[in-house]
Amino acid sequence: MTPLLKKWLCLEYNRREVNAMDYKHTTVLLDECIQGLNIHSDGTYVDCTLGGGGHSWEICSRLSLDGVLVGIDQDEYALGKAEERLKAFNCSKKYVRDNFENIKKILENLEIQKVDGILMDLGVSSFQLDDGTRGFSYNFDSELDMRMDKRSELSAWVVVNTYSEKEIRNILRDYGEEKFAHKIAYSIVKKREEKSIDTTFELVEIIKSSIPAKFRREGPHPARRTFQAIRIEVNNELGILKKAISDSIESLNPGGRLCMITFHSLEDRIVKRAFKEMENPCQCPSDFPICQCGKKPEIKIITKKPIYPTEVELEKNPRSRSAKLRIAEKL
């Protein structure tokens, strides 16, 4: 067996291992992201949400010995798994346990000035949802947690058991767009007067009892919006997003690209607005013939409309149904 054939077999085995573990990790919009990044073999690329390493696998497969991958994730387990899966590649790989909101500091600490591409997949990793011990899913009974970074003090248990009724209602309404936020928040506060709400199934039952039967029978799981809202609060997912976008664009070389996958309208709205402001930052009145504010475009938006999963991907991975990809290029 030639060394080249041996290496190919090793890579193909690991690729199939990742694919065989779809119940733990399924990469969303993979081909579209890789095409959008416009990868150069000797470039430097950042996967801000390393997860199971699916996107990084394809990035590394296109990098030469001079290429660099920076993999960032808050989840220690995810970092370990990704590092193991990507070790067959010969490009330089640097792994950092941190939040992508600190991307500028991370790159500074790695002594990397600028990069050629950045990817952010804002969804919860499949293996996090399918890990019954993490508290992300309403399908498994576990302790209320939902922390992407286990070092954080704020957990779902803290939100559910210590936040005021008004705070809970606002979170469910603003982050989950939950029609019955008022009723659910009231029921949570009343229930915890008897005892603390400790598990996901306890919370699910409270949610179900707060929603009229006809609405429980239609559409997605009745707890879906509430769980999403609490997860966003626990991990400050929206609070860090706009700064992370700005810092990412600043960290790119001219011609470098930022690919962002969102999974709900709140995230997508922030990304869309941030891209629009950076492409057309001029604040002069529309009737001014010449710009007076001096603000110059920072990016060119590659995707005037978001890219959605194909029918084939939706059939293979129903969780991708709400995914949207937007791409911007640094000027």
Order of alpha helices (4+ residues) and beta strands (2+ residues): alpha-alpha-beta-alpha-beta-alpha-beta-alpha-beta-alpha-alpha-alpha-alpha-alpha-alpha-alpha-alpha-beta-alpha-beta-alpha-beta
